[in-house]
Amino acid sequence: QVQVVESGGGLAQPGESLRLSCTVSGNMPSDFLTGWYRQAPGKERELVSTITQRHTANYTSTLTHRYTIGRDPAKNTVYLYMDNLKPEDTAVYYCNVKPATQSYWGPGTQVTVSS
């Protein structure tokens, strides 16, 4: 059984940085896509960034210069580095993994940006 767990959220002030972690456990194939999504209050869930097992990364165009995705294969963990946080970054951040035709979600981690 595949488990996806996010961590690293919390309260940050505008301009600060946070690092989110997504740890995957269970029986996974050698190649799969990992993505970070976020859902702000009253809004639909949106894609933030994705990364393949071969480290190919993609970003939503408006976040490219403030967010960085990376992975540590030894820890089965994908990170999302968020710099210069803004109040509009406030959302629940979810990790999703897609091995082949399947899709697994974590429970999410709350990020709140407020002074």
C-alpha positions in Angstrom: 0.0 0.0 0.0 1.3 3.4 -0.9 1.4 6.2 1.7 2.0 9.9 1.0 2.7 12.2 3.8 3.4 16.0 3.7 5.1 18.0 6.3 6.8 21.4 6.9 3.8 23.7 6.7 3.1 26.3 9.3 2.8 30.1 9.9 5.2 32.4 8.1 5.5 36.1 7.7 5.6 37.7 4.3 9.0 37.5 2.7 10.0 34.4 4.7 10.8 30.9 3.3 9.4 27.5 4.0 10.4 24.0 2.9 7.7 21.4 2.5 8.4 17.7 2.4 6.6 14.8 0.7 7.6 11.4 1.8 6.4 8.3 -0.1 6.4 4.8 1.2 5.1 1.5 -0.1 5.5 -0.5 -3.3 6.3 2.0 -6.0 7.7 1.5 -9.5 11.1 3.0 -10.5 9.5 5.8 -12.5 6.6 8.0 -11.4 5.6 11.6 -11.3 5.4 13.6 -8.0 3.5 16.8 -7.9 2.7 19.6 -5.4 -0.7 21.2 -5.5 -2.3 23.8 -3.4 -5.9 24.8 -2.5 -6.6 28.2 -1.1 -9.8 28.9 0.8 -12.8 29.1 -1.6 -10.7 28.2 -4.6 -10.0 25.1 -6.6 -7.0 22.9 -6.2 -4.2 24.0 -8.5 -1.0 22.5 -9.7 2.2 24.1 -8.3 5.0 22.0 -9.6 6.0 18.4 -10.7 9.1 16.4 -10.8 10.0 13.0 -12.3 12.3 10.4 -10.9 14.8 11.6 -13.4 14.7 15.1 -11.8 12.8 16.8 -14.7 10.9 19.6 -13.1 8.0 21.8 -14.2 6.3 24.8 -12.6 3.2 26.8 -12.9 4.5 29.9 -14.8 3.6 32.4 -12.1 5.5 30.6 -9.4 8.7 29.7 -11.3 10.9 32.4 -9.7 9.8 31.8 -6.1 9.3 28.0 -5.8 11.8 25.2 -6.3 11.1 21.5 -6.4 13.7 18.9 -5.6 14.0 15.3 -4.5 16.2 13.1 -2.4 15.9 9.5 -3.7 17.6 8.1 -0.7 14.8 9.4 1.5 12.0 8.8 -1.0 11.2 12.5 -0.4 10.3 15.4 -2.7 10.7 18.9 -1.4 9.1 22.2 -2.3 11.2 25.2 -1.4 9.1 28.4 -1.2 10.9 31.8 -1.0 9.6 35.3 -0.5 6.3 34.1 0.7 3.2 36.2 0.1 -0.2 36.2 1.8 -1.7 34.8 -1.4 0.4 31.7 -0.9 -1.8 30.8 2.0 -3.3 27.4 1.2 -3.3 23.7 2.0 -0.5 22.1 0.1 -0.9 18.6 -1.2 1.5 16.0 -2.6 0.4 13.7 -5.3 2.2 10.7 -6.8 1.3 9.0 -10.1 2.8 5.6 -10.7 1.4 4.6 -14.1 -2.4 5.0 -14.2 -2.8 5.3 -10.4 -2.9 8.4 -8.2 -2.2 8.8 -4.5 -2.7 12.0 -2.4 -1.4 13.0 1.0 -3.6 14.6 3.6 -2.1 18.0 3.0 -0.1 20.5 5.1 -1.4 24.0 5.9 0.7 27.0 5.0 -0.4 30.4 6.3 1.4 33.6 5.4 0.5 36.5 7.6 2.1 39.4 9.4 
